[in-house]
Amino acid sequence: MVMLVYSFVEVLWSSPMLFRGFRTTFSRLLGSKRVPRRPSSASQEEKIEDPAPPHEQVKTWQWVGGLAISSLATLLVGKLAFDMDFGIGIVALLLAFVFSFIGVQSSGTTDVNPVGTIAKASQLVIGGITRGQGIDVKKAQKTNLLAGALASQAASHSVDMVGDLKTGHLLGASPASQFWAQVAGSFLGIWLSVILFVLFASAYPCITDLTIECTAFGMPAVTAWRSVTEAVTKPELPIPPSSAKTALVLGVVAALTVPIKYHLVPVEYRAWVPNWSGIGLGFVVPQTYYPIAMVIGAHIAQYWESTAPASWEVWGYSLSAGLIAGEGIGGMVTAVLVVLNLDAARRAH
């Protein structure tokens, strides 16, 4: 509730900027070359023109065509593989489109993409629809999970693409080249993600079998997804009244923080206003080692950047990315060893 409300209010507070973005997009779709602007109230960001020449920009038919094909494919796969109604699929895609802005905004301010919160919001909406239609509980739960996955993954990939394009913009890369590179990477990633899922599911059967205890993973996100799915599809809401009241109060406080920050707090002191996205993230992470690791990393980064800013600029982010990627690769290697019965736990027996 806290992360969702705070992110929504922040996005609504930026509605003039979003309106200008929508206006520019639809103007290009309609074939207009220029978008009328108000010189007296235009911000500095509005006056910045795209430095890429026309032949290096992504053509409208390219991204619109790709969006149409991917949307149609999503609806077909949802219907054929998961028996999701086309109407609910369209609603899920619309929610994914809206929630992508939430993810981009939150990532821009906190560097954290609240995909879990976005998914839960989508689950609440779809849960209301399936309950109103009287759909069977099992089918409703399957549809609910799929709709939440669509919204969260749309937000996740939107943030990744915006970050990649921003980096390319700063480096002077061609937007068209980046676009086709992302298309190629997505095509390969589809098959790679399936292979990795099969690998981990084979190494750790508890991923797909709830009767097996999962000792290798805590999987708090899985528990949260299951809890929300059951809550929005069951006849009675299994949430204590005190929890609902607390969530509403914190949501109101988080919403009021936004206008207070922008109207009452001077610019130089806004960095000290609590960011409710970060606070909400702390609520939903049950393991202590994640926040402890983040705090340790933050202190190391702060000390490094303050004492040797030039060195931090060159090596800081690269080292951080390498540590994250290294742990992921290590997990994949461990899964391969488990599948091959070469892990230390099995060899000990």
HUCOR-V616058 format. One line per field, one symbol per residue. phi: phi as a letter, one per 40 degrees, with the letter a starting at -180 (. if undefined). psi: psi as a letter, one per 40 degrees, with the letter a starting at -180 (. if undefined). A space follows every 50 residues. Layout:
phi = ???
psi = ???
This chain:
phi = .cccccccccccccddccccccccccccccgccbbdbbdcbccccccccc cccdcbcccdcccccccccccccccccccccbfccccccccccccccccc cccccccccbgbcccccccccccccccccccccgcddccccccccccccc cccccccccccccccccccccgccdccccccccccccccdcccccccccc cccbdccbbccbccccbcfcccccccccdcccbcdbccbcdccccccccc ccccccccccccbbcddcbccccdccccccccccbccccccccccccccc cccccccaccccccbdccccccccccccccccccccccccfbccccccc
psi = dddddddddddddedddddddddddddddeeidihhihddehidddehih ehideeihiddddddddddddddddddddddefhiddddddddddddded dddddddddefhhgddddddddddddddddddefiidddddddddddddd ddddddddddddddddddddefihdddddddddddddddddddddddddd dddgeedeheehhhddidfddddddddddddeeidihfhidddddddddd dddddddddddeddhideedeehhhedddddddehdiddddddddddddd dddddddgddddddeddddddddddddddddddddddddefeiddddd.
